[in-house]
Amino acid sequence: MDKIKVTFFSAKDYDKESFEKAELRDMVDITYLETRLSPDTYKLAEGSDVVCVFVNDDLNAFVIDKLYEMGVKLIALRCAGYNNVDIEHAFGKLHVVRVPAYSPYAVAEHAMALLLTSIRRIHKAYIRTKDFNFSLNGLTGFDLHGKTVGVVGTGKIGRIFINICRGFGMHVIAYDKFPAKDTDIEYVSQEELFKRSDIISLHCPLTEESKHMICKESIDIMKKGVVIINTSRGALIDTEALIEGIKARKVGAACLDVYEEESDVFFHDFSGHIVNDDTLARLISMPNVIVTSHQAFLTAEALANIADTTLSNITGFFENDVCPNEVCYKCEKVGSCPQAHAKKCF
């Protein structure tokens, strides 16, 4: 069998290192490209069997049609989320596979790291002591013990975050459209979660229903001083509403690993340039906002799992009729796909 030709978009050094070490690496011929897949760059995939993409690559209907016309057979997402793929348009043309769980611990731990850094002012103390400023003025935080944390989304990442919070002695409430069975999690309505929580952490996928779940109306009913954490998808939060909530002193702090308009900014070095995103500039300038550049997944363990699962998805697709990590719009509609992952969705 000839090697499977893969065009790898949005490639970074850490991607290359992990994929080159992966067990199934010899079965594929990978072309690594730093550029993002978009309507302007799809031609770079010509001659490929597979495009391997990440969270900010744009696989809209136009791109999918062009890839299909060029003979591409598979979209291999090296992430769990697939909101950047028009999966309904892809059905019948291109199969889509993902990495459903690469390291839920990495993301959950990063969410807690952001929270602790924010409320204990660790980032500010670090900068001060670099200048030999050992004053404690302005560094007062608050205990996590006894606080109520509202967790939106109780998949693997959400449940691990819940366990971490319980370790700090926090009271946990949660909202999920599809509550986990056989757990002791206290589920409440989304509205009740917003009203009762001292801290809100988002661990749910981005869908039409969940987009801008954090908005002016939801912020209005939150506690004064609420801390909002987002390590999931940027568009879960209406950024302008968040900024207004911070300015009004309703939101006490925001810990963001994702951003609504991150696709042209995150994963790039703009330290020597002016970034033309005034909204992001305002967020970063606020003293009670921490922004990291979609790095919650970035651990050695997660990268290894991403590489192994992605290559297993790719080789399995071409060798077998079984595709356990495939997603399609029928799968998304809670079991309406007749294949039930016993074989390819179409």
Secondary structure by P-SEA (a helix, b strand, c coil): cccbbbbbccccaaaaaaaaacccccccbbbbbccccccccccccccccbbbbcccccccaaaaaaaaaacccbbbbccccccccccccccccbbbbbbccccaaaaaaaaaaaaaaaccaaaaaaaaaaaccccccccbbbbcccbbbbbccccaaaaaaaaaaaaabbbbbbcccccccccccccccaaaaaacccbbbbcccccccccccccaaaaaacccbbbbbbcccccccaaaaaaaaaaacccccccccccccccccccccccccccccaaaaaaaaccccccccccccccaaaaaaaaaaaaaaaaaaacccccccccccccccccccccccccccc
